[in-house]
C-alpha cells in the first residue's frame, strides 16, 4: 500500500481498499464499502479531480480513553469520517464533505443525541442572512440532509447524507459532515444514540 511522505494513504490505495491491499479484513472494507461500483470507477479514473483527497491515518487512542462505545472521528483536513465499533471489532472509513470555512467548523468532542430517517431541513438564521431565498424543505430528493441524519449535541451540527454527490470530498457544507446517501444509510445502522464523536 502506498503512502505519501506525510503518511497519508495515496488516493488510489485509499479508494481501492476493498481489494487485497490491506491484511486486516475490517479495514479492507472501509473506504469503498458502500460506494456503488460505478462511482468507485469514476473516482479512480479521474484522480485529478479536486474533490478527492488522500486520507490520513487516524488512531482512536490519540483522542479517546476507551472504545467502550461506538466512536466516530471526522477529520476535516482529509475530508474523511473514521468509524470504530465497540472494542475496535470493526473499522470503516468514509469520504465526506466538510464545512466551507474554518469559521463554520466546530471542532472538539460531542456525541450523537438524535437520529432521523428521512430528515426535513430548516435553514438557520445565519444561512438566511446569506441567502434569503432558502426555505424549509421536507424529506425528499431535494433535501440537503439526504436520506439519514444523525444530530450532534451541538445545535445545527449534523452527520448526514446528500443527494448532491459532487459535494463529497469538498469544503462545501455550512458546518455539517456529509456522506454519500448509500454510506450514511449503512453508518446510521451502526451508530446508536450516544455514539462518541470528535471533529478534528
N, C-alpha and C positions, 0 to 999 in steps of 0.2 A: 504494500500500500504506500503510495507516495505522499509525502508531506512537503510543504514549502519550508523555507528556513525559519519561519516564525512558529513552526509546529502545527500549522493549520493543515487539515486534510485538503488535498487538491480537489478541485471541482469534480473531476471525473471519478476519483476514488470515492468521494463522499456520496455521489449520486448513484454509484454502482455497487453500493454495499450489499445489495440483495444477492450478489454472486458469492464467489469463494474468497473475496478479498480479505475477509476477517475470519479468524478461527472461532470466535465466540458466537454461537447461533443467535443469541438475543440481540447482539449488536449488529449482526449481519442483516437483520430485518429492519434496521432503524430508518435510514434516510428515505428509502423509496417504498416502504411497505404499502402505503395506501395511495400512492400516486398512480393513476392509470398509465398503462404501458405507453400509450401514445404521447402523454406528457413527458414521461421519462426519456423517450427517444428524442423528443423535440428539445429538451433541455440539454442532453448530451450532444446533439447535433449542432447546437448554437452556443458554444462555450463563451463567446464574446459578449453575449447579452449582459447588460449592466444589472439586471435584477437577479442574477445568480452569483452567490458569493461562496467562498470557501468556508467550511465550518471549522471552528477551532475546538480542540478538546476541552471539555469541562468535567471536573470531578466534584461530585456532590460533597465529598469530605471537606472541600475547601470552603463550603458555605453553610453546611448543616451539621449538627452534632450526631444525629442518628437518621436512619431511614426507617423509622417506626411507623411511617405513613407514606402514602404516595407523595412523590416530590417532583416538582417542575422547576426548571431554571430556564428563563427566557433570556437569551443573550442578544441584546440589541445591536452589538457590534458585528457579529457574524450572521445576524438575522436567522437564528435557529432556536428551537424550543427543545430542551432535553427532558425526557421523562424517565423516572425510575420507579419501579414497583416497590412495595414494602420489602425490605431486606435485600434490595437490588436483584431480585429474581428475574427482572425484565428491564431492559433499557431500550429506549427508542429515541430517534432524532427526527425532528420535523422542520422543514424550511418555513419561514414566516415572513409576514410584513411587520414593520416596526414603526414607531412614531416618526413623523416627518422631521422633527427638530428635537434638540436636547431640551428645549423649554417645555415640550409636550411629553417628555419622557419622565415617568416617575420610576425611580429605582429603589430597591430595598426589599424587605420581607413583607409578604402578605399571604392570603390564603383564599381558596375558593369558598364563597359563602352561599352561592345560589347557582342553580343550573336551569337552562331553559331550552327545550326543543322547539324549533320554530319561533325564535325571538322576534319581538317587534322592536322598533327603534325610534327614539325621540332625540332630536339634536339638542345639544347642551346650549346654554346661553352664549358661551364664547363662540360656538360654531355659528350661531345665528347672527352674531355681530359681524363675523367674516362673510357670511353668506345668508342673507335674509330669505332666500328662496327655499332653503331647507325646510322640511316639514316631517311630521310623524309618518312612519311607514309601517304597515302591518307585515306579518310574516309573508314571505313570497320571494320570487326571483330577483326583485329589485332591492330587497332589504340589505343594507350594508353589513349586517351581522351574519349573513349566510344562514345555514340550517341549524346551527347549535351555538349556544353562548354559555360561558362559564364566568360568572361575575366575581370579581375580586373584592376584598374588604375595603379597597379604596373606591369611593364613589366614581362612577363613569369609566372605570377601567375594567376591560373585559378581554378574555381569550375567546375568540370566536372564529367562525368560518367566513368565507367570502365567495360571492358569485363571480367577482372580478379577479380572475386568476393572474392578471397582469400585475397585481399588487404584491404578490408573494416574492420575497427576495428584495423588496424595495423599502425605502423610508417613505411610507405612503399613508400612514394612519394618523388619527388625531390623538393618539395615546394608547390605543389597544394593540394587542398582539393578534394578528390574523393568520389563519391557516387555510389550505385548500379544504373545501367542504368535505371531501372524502376522508381527509385526515382528521378533521375536528370531530367528525362523527365517530371515528374509532377512538380517539382520545377521550371524548366525552364519556364513553362507557367505562374507561379505565380510571377516571378521576372522580372520586366521591367528594361531596361537600366536606371541607376540612383538609383537602389536599394542600400541603405547604408549597409555597411559591416564592421564588426570588427573581426579580428583574434586575439584570445587570446593565 
